[in-house]
Amino acid sequence: MFLNIILIVLLVIFILYLFLFKKDEVYYIENFLRDEEYNYIKNYTRSVKNLKSENFRLVTPILDKNISDIFYSEININKIKKLINNDIKKSNFPIEFRVYPEGSSGMKCHKDTQLYEEPQYEMVYTIENESDSYTNWYSYLGWNNKLYTKPNSLIIVKAQENTHCVSPVKKGYRTILKLIYTQTDKYNDNYKNEINRFNKFEI
């Protein structure tokens, strides 16, 4: 009996901790960019060739300065700062174009690897989504949040926080940009490993 009371008290303390101190660090914004910015990105990425296969997706770095300037403009950085209530800035990590084609197994559930001394914010910007695929992320209270990411939408996930995954693509396709905003310029060995992965791409 006494043991049961202790377990109940500990459970209550844990739930209060989640409610009061452990904030979910996943955010979703629709219509993130202006129409002309979105159309530029869509037209540019439609012309990209020679993507590298990583089994469940096709990938390549995006080195276009206009696209970098769009996402790292002061107005867009401030828009994100206001949402996440944290100070961020441009990361020098390359922007990555990813295509999830029909038949893709999606992405397994994971937490994003921390690349800097302070956790970075990783962004998935959906360009086109003609698929039946969903993004799932799990709150610290155990809730499964299911998102169908619309074109011109942005998902923000803080590294080493919420677990998330992408369901398989049974029909259609989905194209995204993956990019990073950082709290510090001081990076770790994980950053170096990811840069080495990029160096293997044929640009």
Buried (B, 14 or more C-beta within 10 A) or exposed (E): EEEEEEEEEEEEEEEEEBEEEEBBBBBBBEEBBEEEBBEBBBEBBEEBEEBBEEEBBBBBBBEBEEBBEBBBBEEBBEBBBEEBEBEBEBBEBBBBBBBBBBEBEBBEEEBBBBBBBEBBBBBBBBBBBEBBBBBBBBBBEEEEBEBEBEBBBBBBBBBEBBBBBBBBBEEBBBBBBBBBBBBBEEBEEEBEEBBEEBEEBEE
